[in-house]
Amino acid sequence: MSVGTIYGLGLGPGDADLMSVRADRLLRNARHVAFFRKKGRKGQARQIVEGMLRDDVIEFPMEYPVTTEIPVTDPRYNELLSAFYAETTAHLRHLSAAGEDVVVLCEGDPFFYGSFMHLYSRLVDHVPVQIVPAITGMSGAWTATGAPITWGDDVLTVLMGTLDQPRLEAHIKATDALVVMKIGRNFDKVVAALKNAGKYDDAWLVEFATMPNQTVNRLRDVGGKITPYFSIIVVHGQGRRP
């Protein structure tokens, strides 16, 4: 019996119309579909593909044991997630060994700050794995602002809001164009870093980019109320142009 292939399927930023043709084809023909979700939630990736799965699909929800309940610096955080990834990897390897292909749904692009990377590193030396790339969430966000993110020789920097404030400020000062992800509980720290780096007034906040509930606002106009997860801050470059 031939082994099955695990597909890391990039869904794009959230609008199903922005999926690639290949992703759509694989998804609609998949017998086994796996996806990440928080306990008690349907899962954003699963929600994106609602109505696109075949009637006899076998779903495998992979429920995170922890997300924001404890800080990432707590040793338990890595212990819990490592055990979780080991367990889910074992299940996927079992399906592959039985000759079954599995599509793993990935928001955005599978190789860009996604959970699938942790499965990939555990699978790639043991079973066939293929990656289906996709439009990233940040691309959807800067497109939503209606302005180019970079011009000419602009340098684009992508930062995680989880960085400490001095590092955030240093990177923000050194770049031309900027994307900040993983804002959530780091919102106040990111805002302070933008202000100290002199780029607060140029920043935009995009929530739920490309989704039906998308919002696009100047950061200075939103106050302290943001969506913890689906939020991206964008600062456009102003570089060389004809």
N, C-alpha and C positions, 0 to 999 in steps of 0.2 A: 504494500500500500504506500502510495506517495504521501509525503507530508504536506500539510496545508500551509498557506502563507498568512502571516499576520500583516494587515495593512494599517499603517498610521494614516488615517484619512483626514486631511485638513479641510475644515468646513468653511473657512473664511471668517470674516468679522461678525457675522450674525444673520445677514440676509441670505436666505437659501438661494436666491437668484445669482449670488456672487460666487457660488461653488463652481469648481471646474467641471468640464464635461466628463472627465475621467472619474472624478469623485462622485458625481451624480450616478454614473453608470454602475460603479462598484457598489455604491450604497443600495440602489434599488434592486440589485441582484443578490445581495448578501443574505445568507441564511443565519449567520451568527454576527451579532452587532454588540460591541462592548462600549461602555461610556462611563466617564467619571461623574460622580455627583456627591453632594453633601447629604448626609443622612437626613431623611425627611423631606428631601427636595426631589423634583423630577429630574433635574440636571439640565443646564443650559444647552449643552451639546445635543442632548436627546430632544429638547424642545425645538431646536432649529430644524430637525429632520422630521417633525411630526407630519404624518400623512405620506411619507416617502418610502416607508419600509414595506417589504412584501408581507402578505397576510400570515405566512407561517414562520416569520422571523423568530429566532431564539435570542432574547436579550440578556446581556450580562452587565448589570449595573455594578460599578466598582465604587463602593462608598468609602470616602475618606474617613479614617478614624479620628482625624483632627484637622482643623483648618486654622482658625484664629483663637481657639480656646486656650491655648498655652503659647507663650512666645517661642519663636524659632530658636532662640538661644538656650532653651531648656533642653537638657539631654534627652528627655522623654520624647520630644518632638521627632527627632531623627529615628529614635528606636521604634516608635509607633509607625511612622511612615515606611521605614525599611521593612518591617514585618508585613505591612499592607502590600507593598510592591512585590515582595517575595511570594505572597499568597496569590495575588492576581496573575503574576508571571507563571506560576505553576499551573494555574487553570488554563491559561492561553497555550502553554506548551502541551498540555494534555489534549486540547482540541486539535492543535497542529499535528501531533503524533497520530491522532485518529483520522488524519486526512482532511480535516475541516479547515477551510479558510475563515478568517475572522477579520471583520472591519472594526477598528477602534476609532471612535469618533473623537476628533481633536478640534477644539475651538481655535480659530486663527490658523497658524501654520504649526505643524507638529514639532518642528525643530527650533521654534522661537519661544522660549520661556514656557513651554508646555509640559504637562504632567507625563505625556507619552514618552518623553526622552528617558524617563526613569525606567520605563518598561523596555524601551529599545535597547538600552545598555545591558539589560539582563537577558534579552532574547536573541540579539543579533548573532551571537556565536553558537546558537543551538538550533534555531529554526529559521526558515526563510522570512525575511521582513522587508516590506516595501513601503516607502514613504510617498504620499501624495501631497505635494506642497500646495499652499493656498495663500490668498491675500491675507496679510496680517491685520490684527485689530487696529494697530497704530495707523496703517494705511487708510483704513476706513475712517479713522478719527480725523486725520488731517484733511482728507477729502471732504469731510462734512463741514469743515470750516470755510470751504469755498476759496481757498488760497493755496498756492504751491508751498510746500514745506521747505524746499531748498532752491537756491538760484546759483548758477555759475559754480564757484569754488566753495560754496558753503560746506561746512563740516556739520554733519548731523550726529547728535549724541542721544543714546537711549539710556535712561536712568531708571533704577528701581527706587521707589519711595522708601524702601526699607533701609537704604544707606543712611549712615549718620549725617547730621547736618553739615559739618565741615566738608565732608567729601562731596555732598550734593552741591554745596556752594562753589567749590573749586571746579567741578565739572561744568556747572552752569555758566560760570564766568568764562570758561575756556572755549565754549562752543558757539557756533553761529545759530544753528537750529536745534530744537530740543523736543524730545518726547519723554514724559515721565509716566511710568506705569506703577501698578501696585500702590495706589495712593491710600485708600481706606483710612485706617487709623493713623496713618502717617501724614494726613492732610495738613495739619498745622505746621509740622516740621518742613514740609515741602514748600508751603506758602512763605514761611520765614526765610528759607534758603533763596527762593526766587526774589524776594524783596531785597535781601542783602546783596544779591548778585546783580540787582538792577534790571531784572527782566519780568517782574511781577505784572506791570501794566501791559506787557505784550503777550501775556499768556492767555490761552483759551482752555476751557474745560469742556470736554465732550463726554457725555454719558450715553451708554448703550448705542455706540456708533453703528449705523446702518440698520438698526432694529426699529420696529414701529414706535417705540417710546424714546427714540433718540432726542437728546437735548444738546444744544451748542450755545455756549455763553462765554463772554469775557470772564476770566477768573475773578476779577475784582467785583463782578456783579452778582456772584452766587452766594456770598456769605459763607456760612459753615456747613450748609446742608448739601451733601453730595451722596452719590451712590457708592457704597464701599468698594464694590468689586469691578463693575463695568464702567470705570472712569479713567480717562487718559487726559493728561495735560499736554498741550502743544504750544510751542513757541516757534514762529516761522523765521527762517533765515531771510536776510535782506541783501544777499550778495550780488555779485557781478551780473549784469544783464545788458543787452545791446541798447 
